[in-house]
Amino acid sequence: MKSAAILLLALFSAVRLFAADQAKILPKVNPLPVALSDDFQFRKTKLFYLNENPPKAKKSLSSALNANPNSPTAGIAEASLGFERTYRLYGAVSNAEKNQRYGNYMDFFWRVKRPANVTVRLEYRQEKLRAFVQAREISYANVKGNHKTEFTIIGDDYFQDGRVIAWRCLLIENGKIVAENRSYLWE
């Protein structure tokens, strides 16, 4: 009986993870009317760019650590620099597996104050495509409260078209933009 319950729980978790990560790629990006509302807002944005070359520690940080290796923050500073990279590459053993994880990771934290059907759309431009705008969407039915949506432009999308250079993220309700968050390069 316990094994059946564990199997059921594992199956439920796998289905939930699969459904949450599926962003629909839009073939054409249509402009939408803007009707900003105080009921919808972006709370925080976390951007991470993972490439083939790990970042190098700055000299000022290294010299500060070398100056006082007994400092309580000496080991913490260096360990925190590589955490996100290690987290994103966890489980990738071969170079092919690692290549499928290189690219842009974008996490958007947002809030809805009343129940609503919301679509989160990421519109973005990539290095090699210049001004061409692409978009991905994830829809949520009857949501309220705090939520997180993650978009990834990784693997072949990243290697063929390059790094994301400008983006904007939209909360859409009933075909209207109700909240917006953008990079400073977005026009």
Sequence and secondary structure as in RCSB ss.txt:
>XXXX:A:sequence
MKSAAILLLALFSAVRLFAADQAKILPKVNPLPVALSDDFQFRKTKLFYLNENPPKAKKSLSSALNANPNSPTAG
IAEASLGFERTYRLYGAVSNAEKNQRYGNYMDFFWRVKRPANVTVRLEYRQEKLRAFVQAREISYANVKGNHKTE
FTIIGDDYFQDGRVIAWRCLLIENGKIVAENRSYLWE
>XXXX:A:secstr
 HHHHHHHHHHHHHHHHHHHT  EEESS     B   TTEEEEEEEEEEE SS     HHHHHHHHH TTSTTHH
HHHHHHTHHHHHHHTT  SHHHHHTT EEEEEEEEEEEEEEEEEEEEEEEEGGGTT  EEEEEEEEEEEEEEEEE
EEEETHHHHHH  EEEEEEEEEETTEEEEEEE TT  
